[in-house]
Structures are given as structure tokens and as C-alpha cells.
Amino acid sequence: MRSDDLTRLTLGAVAAQRGRSLLTALGIAIGIAAVVLLTAIGEGVQRFVLAEFTQFGTHLIAINPGKTMTGGTPVGAFGSTRPLTLEDAGALRRIPSVEAVVPFVGGNAVVEGAGRQRRTNVSGVGHQLPEVWRFPVAAGRFLPDDPPRAARAFAVLGSKLKRELFGDRNPLGQRIRIGGDRYRVVGTMESKGQLLGFDMDDTVYVPAGRALGMFDREGLMEVDILFRAEAEAEAVADAVRRILGARHGREDFTLITQAQMLEVLNSVLEVLTFAVAALGGISLVVGGVGILTIMTIAVRERTPEVGLLRALGAGRRQVLSLFLSEAVLLAALGGAAGLLLGTGLAGLLATAFPALPVHVSWFYIALAELLAVAIGVVAGVLPARHAARLDPVDALRAE
């Protein structure tokens, strides 16, 4: 049997049973569409979360109070012999490869200004925050480089808080109250958005030393370090351990480099994406069972045709190829329809819900189509082998 004869017979068999072929391909199409849509959502979420974490750069080290224990989490300031202090942050600035250090302590309080008040986030930070967090100042300036324990009562407003309190008016130089204490506004920040639910625009930034007193805290919640791009993260981390270990008497703190965080996060999100794809793959299994059923029925119905082909000289391998080609063609057509349906639904979803991160990956599209063809092969091989093993005489006698 020549290749053109094989193609003609395969297309003819599929076209002869249009309704059956359409329903069989539809099962695969729904499975492929589910895989494409779910992986688009998973890939979009992965890109969104990674973008959230990398907006601060990748040459960062975060230091938290408390030592991470095996099988647990950092116990925080309550489990630390010595909390992280402003003096600790100052000592870390002496590391040669460190460019900037930001102490951080946070909470919330009522902020009053221009006859309005709003309970919002209060972040006690250092003067190098714009450099470390890649957070530019929109107007005025950021907090000055005052002595940590004697910082002046200056405040910088996030863009949303500025609008809520002052509207279109210029807040620079105005007096506000934060938790009952008076502060002078020296700057406003550009819009930064949210980081995992924390609205950085609905925040007022004050010196870390004053925030410690405001929240009656002894130690900082975190110290962020920005190091030079050419420096090795582990070398900087070792220097931090030596300095803080000497100051605290032991390693009662936890270091997390941005690279470590991204590596762990990326691996978790990749597992999540594959898990979501596996859920869509259940529909593909159902579609594969449909192809197996339809091809089994087709072999029984076309037994006389198989006998005629064998009588005309077609070998078992050629009969096997004929029925296997039909199964693969049905799966491929269903896969192509599923790709169009899945990408179309992903596009509609992204348009209808702009806040939902959706990203169609060509890798998963190609993988889904290959998977559809593979399912066609696996589902069609048993019926095709059965057809190839039919006895020509018995096949011709069948009705």
C-alpha cells in the first residue's frame, strides 16, 4: 500500500463517519483546551509572583530576628536572645561590598492631616530605602540621614495616602499627626502598588527609631541589605554572620538572600503549574478512552473491509498503519481545535479580568499537542493490532 493510498483511506474513513469523528475529536479538544487554559493561568500567576519579588532587585539580603529551626519557621523577636537593633544595622554598613542598609519596623496607626484622618500602615525605615527597595520619590525628598536614635520627626507619604489626606494639594511642609505625635511631611513617593497584599502606596514612612518608640518595640522586624552586583551573595552573607554573630554572641538571626527566595519560589510555582496541567490532563485521559472505544467499534464494523484489504495483498503492518493513522488523525484534529479554543478562552479571560494574570506558554501549547498525538497512538494501538491480526478468510465472511 502506497503512502498516498494510506492517506486517502484514512481521510475517507474519518470523513465517512463525520458525527462520530466530531464527537471523538471533541473529547480531545476539551482536554487540550483545559490544559492550555489552566497552564496559562498557572504560568501567569508564576510570572506575577516572580515580578512582585524582583521589583526590589536581586542583590538583596533580608535579615530577620530568630533562628530558623529544622521543620519550623523563624521564631521571631520573641525567641531571640538579642533583637535586631538600629546599632546592628549601622554595623552592617561597614561591610565593604554593602551599598545600603535599611532597618524596618512596621505597624499601623491613625494618621491625621488636612482635617482628615485615616488608619493606615506605618513603616519605620532608614534613609536609604529608595535605593534598596527601588522606590523613587515623586516630590520633595526622602528621610534625611539623621542619627538613628535621634531622628527628626519627618514623614514621607505613599501616593495613595497623599491623595486620601491632601487630594490635589501639595503636602510638602504640612504637619500631620501619626499615633498622636506631630510630623512634618518632607516628601511623597511614586506609586509602587502592592506586595503580596501589603499596599506600599497606602503607607506613611517615618524614621525607624521613632517607629520603635511609637509601637513600643525593642527590636527591628527586618534589616534589608543591598550589595554590589559584582559581589557574591554567600560572601556577603558570611560577613553579615560574622558581624552579627560577634555582636549577639551566637547566630540568633536568619539570613535570606533574594536568589534563594526566588529559587525556592520558582520551584514551588513550577510544581503548581504542572499540577494544574495534570488536572487538565484528566480530560485528555477521558478523550483517549473515547478514541479507544470508537476505534474498537470501527474495527468491528469494518471487518469485511479488512478482509478485502488482506485479500488484495495488504500486509498486517499496513492494516495496523491504517487504523493507527485514523486514531492519530482524530487526536491531532481534536488537539488543534483544543489549542484554538484554549488560547481563545485565555484571551477572553485576560480581557474580561485584567487583574487576573494569564500568560499562554508556547512550550505548554506544543507539549499539549504532542500529548494529544501520543494519546491517539496509545488509544489506537490495541484496536489497530486487533485489526491487523484478523484472519483474511474469516474477515471476508463477517457481516
HELIX and SHEET records of a PDB file:
HELIX    1   1 SER A    3  ALA A   16  1                                  14    
HELIX    2   2 ARG A   18  THR A   54  1                                  37    
HELIX    3   3 ALA A   77  GLY A   79  5                                   3    
HELIX    4   4 LEU A   86  LEU A   92  1                                   7    
HELIX    5   5 LEU A  129  VAL A  132  1                                   4    
HELIX    6   6 PRO A  148  ALA A  150  5                                   3    
HELIX    7   7 SER A  159  PHE A  166  1                                   8    
HELIX    8   8 ALA A  208  MET A  214  1                                   7    
HELIX    9   9 ALA A  233  HIS A  248  1                                  16    
HELIX   10  10 GLN A  258  GLU A  301  1                                  44    
HELIX   11  11 THR A  303  ALA A  311  1                                   9    
HELIX   12  12 ARG A  316  ALA A  352  1                                  37    
HELIX   13  13 TRP A  362  ALA A  388  1                                  27    
HELIX   14  14 PRO A  392  ARG A  397  1                                   6    
SHEET    1   A 9 VAL A 137  GLY A 140  0                                        
SHEET    2   A 9 ASP A 181  MET A 189 -1                                        
SHEET    3   A 9 PHE A 154  LEU A 157  1                                        
SHEET    4   A 9 THR A 203  PRO A 207 -1                                        
SHEET    5   A 9 ARG A 116  VAL A 125  1                                        
SHEET    6   A 9 VAL A  98  GLY A 113 -1                                        
SHEET    7   A 9 GLU A 222  PHE A 227 -1                                        
SHEET    8   A 9 LEU A  60  PRO A  65 -1                                        
SHEET    9   A 9 PHE A 253  THR A 257 -1                                        
SHEET    1   B 7 VAL A 137  GLY A 140  0                                        
SHEET    2   B 7 ASP A 181  MET A 189 -1                                        
SHEET    3   B 7 PHE A 154  LEU A 157  1                                        
SHEET    4   B 7 THR A 203  PRO A 207 -1                                        
SHEET    5   B 7 ARG A 116  VAL A 125  1                                        
SHEET    6   B 7 VAL A  98  GLY A 113 -1                                        
SHEET    7   B 7 ARG A 175  ILE A 178 -1                                        
SHEET    1   C 2 GLN A 194  LEU A 195  0                                        
SHEET    2   C 2 PHE A 198  ASP A 199 -1                                        
END                                                                             
